Amino acid sequence: MADHRFSLSLVGLLMVAMAFLKGAIAADYEVGDGYGWDVPPSNSSEYYPSWANRYEFKVGDSAVFNWTGNHTAAQVRNQADYDNCNTNATEMTLYPIICTVGTHCEQGQKVAFDVIAADESSAPRATLFSLSMFLSAVAIIIQAVSIAETIVYAER
């Protein structure tokens, strides 16, 4: 019976740990999903913006650009450089991405990520949640150690 309680305590500890880690996991997005990063079908300038609008990107998420052939994925300085496919204005400052090969950008191979910053008003709640999860885990560990000590004492 004591072994059963010890096992339940460990299961409880694992559940608490999983709940705590759930919010810490970032998402990976494959740009264009199965189509990948290529000149869009029918040179549609709305293909990648439409793809990006289906998701809510957050700080910590990753965009994966998969392609075959001759393509690039370069960040540009501002919205105007993105809109005009300015292939000479690439640097790591904003989140619009274009292909700088030939006329690929003009053919619609560009995407802009609308990344949501961490909400400052939710930070204290996240801290309180983390603290309560930590304290719950400590309580479960203390209970598990107590049960283990009881088992050892009972065996003597």
C-alpha positions as CSV (number, residue, x, y, z in Angstrom):
1,M,0.0,0.0,0.0
2,A,2.8,2.4,0.8
3,D,4.5,1.6,-2.5
4,H,1.2,2.6,-4.2
5,R,1.1,6.0,-2.4
6,F,4.7,6.6,-3.3
7,S,3.9,5.9,-7.0
8,L,0.9,8.2,-6.9
9,S,3.1,10.9,-5.5
10,L,5.6,10.6,-8.3
11,V,2.8,10.6,-10.8
12,G,1.5,13.8,-9.2
13,L,4.9,15.4,-9.3
14,L,5.2,14.6,-13.0
15,M,1.8,16.1,-13.7
16,V,2.8,19.3,-11.9
17,A,6.1,19.5,-13.8
18,M,4.3,19.0,-17.1
19,A,1.8,21.7,-16.3
20,F,4.6,24.0,-15.3
21,L,6.5,23.4,-18.5
22,K,3.5,23.7,-20.8
23,G,3.7,27.5,-21.1
24,A,7.5,27.4,-21.6
25,I,7.4,25.5,-24.9
26,A,7.9,27.6,-28.0
27,A,6.4,26.6,-31.4
28,D,8.2,25.9,-34.6
29,Y,6.5,27.0,-37.8
30,E,7.4,25.7,-41.3
31,V,7.0,28.7,-43.5
32,G,4.4,27.8,-46.2
33,D,3.7,24.5,-44.4
34,G,4.1,21.6,-46.8
35,Y,4.7,23.9,-49.8
36,G,7.8,25.4,-48.2
37,W,9.6,28.5,-49.1
38,D,9.3,28.9,-52.9
39,V,7.8,31.2,-55.5
40,P,4.1,31.0,-54.7
41,P,1.6,29.1,-56.9
42,S,0.4,31.4,-59.8
43,N,2.8,34.1,-58.4
44,S,0.3,35.0,-55.8
45,S,1.5,37.9,-53.7
46,E,-1.1,36.9,-51.0
47,Y,0.1,33.3,-50.6
48,Y,2.6,33.9,-47.7
49,P,0.7,36.7,-46.0
50,S,-2.4,34.4,-46.0
51,W,-0.2,31.6,-44.5
52,A,1.2,34.0,-41.8
53,N,-2.3,35.2,-40.9
54,R,-3.4,31.7,-39.9
55,Y,-1.0,31.7,-36.9
56,E,-0.3,33.7,-33.8
57,F,3.5,34.0,-33.5
58,K,5.0,34.7,-30.1
59,V,8.4,35.7,-28.8
60,G,10.5,32.5,-28.7
61,D,8.8,30.8,-31.7
62,S,10.9,29.7,-34.6
63,A,10.2,30.1,-38.4
64,V,11.8,27.3,-40.4
65,F,12.4,28.1,-44.1
66,N,12.7,24.9,-46.2
67,W,13.5,25.2,-49.9
68,T,15.2,23.5,-52.8
69,G,16.8,25.4,-55.6
70,N,18.1,29.0,-55.6
71,H,16.3,31.0,-52.8
72,T,17.2,33.1,-49.8
73,A,15.4,34.3,-46.7
74,A,16.6,37.8,-45.7
75,Q,15.1,40.3,-43.2
76,V,14.6,43.8,-44.5
77,R,14.8,47.2,-42.6
78,N,11.2,48.4,-42.8
79,Q,7.8,47.9,-44.3
80,A,8.6,50.1,-47.4
81,D,11.6,47.8,-48.2
82,Y,9.3,44.8,-47.8
83,D,6.5,46.2,-49.9
84,N,9.0,47.3,-52.7
85,C,11.1,44.1,-52.6
86,N,14.2,46.2,-51.9
87,T,16.9,43.4,-52.1
88,N,19.6,45.9,-51.2
89,A,18.1,46.8,-47.8
90,T,18.6,43.5,-45.9
91,E,19.6,43.5,-42.3
92,M,18.5,41.9,-39.0
93,T,16.1,44.5,-37.6
94,L,12.5,43.7,-38.4
95,Y,10.4,40.6,-39.2
96,P,9.5,40.9,-42.8
97,I,11.3,38.3,-44.9
98,I,11.9,38.3,-48.7
99,C,13.7,36.1,-51.2
100,T,16.5,38.2,-52.9
101,V,16.9,35.9,-55.9
102,G,15.9,37.4,-59.2
103,T,12.2,38.4,-59.2
104,H,11.1,35.9,-56.7
105,C,10.0,38.6,-54.3
106,E,8.0,40.4,-56.9
107,Q,6.4,37.0,-57.7
108,G,5.2,36.8,-54.1
109,Q,8.0,35.0,-52.2
110,K,7.9,37.2,-49.1
111,V,6.3,37.0,-45.7
112,A,6.0,39.3,-42.7
113,F,5.7,37.9,-39.2
114,D,3.5,39.8,-36.7
115,V,5.2,38.7,-33.4
116,I,3.3,39.3,-30.2
117,A,5.5,40.6,-27.4
118,A,5.2,39.3,-23.9
119,D,2.2,41.0,-22.2
120,E,3.6,42.9,-19.2
121,S,0.3,42.7,-17.4
122,S,0.4,38.9,-17.4
123,A,3.9,38.6,-16.0
124,P,2.9,38.8,-12.3
125,R,0.2,36.2,-12.8
126,A,2.7,33.9,-14.6
127,T,5.1,34.4,-11.6
128,L,2.4,33.5,-9.1
129,F,1.5,30.5,-11.2
130,S,5.1,29.4,-11.3
131,L,5.5,29.9,-7.6
132,S,2.3,27.9,-6.8
133,M,3.4,25.1,-9.1
134,F,6.9,25.0,-7.5
135,L,5.4,24.9,-4.0
136,S,3.0,22.1,-5.1
137,A,6.0,20.1,-6.4
138,V,7.9,20.7,-3.1
139,A,4.9,19.5,-1.1
140,I,4.6,16.3,-3.3
141,I,8.3,15.6,-2.9
142,I,8.1,16.0,0.9
143,Q,5.1,13.7,1.0
144,A,7.0,11.1,-1.2
145,V,10.1,11.3,1.1
146,S,7.9,10.9,4.2
147,I,6.2,7.8,2.7
148,A,9.6,6.4,1.7
149,E,10.9,6.9,5.3
150,T,7.7,5.2,6.6
151,I,8.4,2.2,4.4
152,V,12.0,1.9,5.5
153,Y,11.0,2.3,9.2
154,A,8.2,-0.4,8.8
155,E,10.7,-2.8,7.3
156,R,13.0,-2.7,10.3
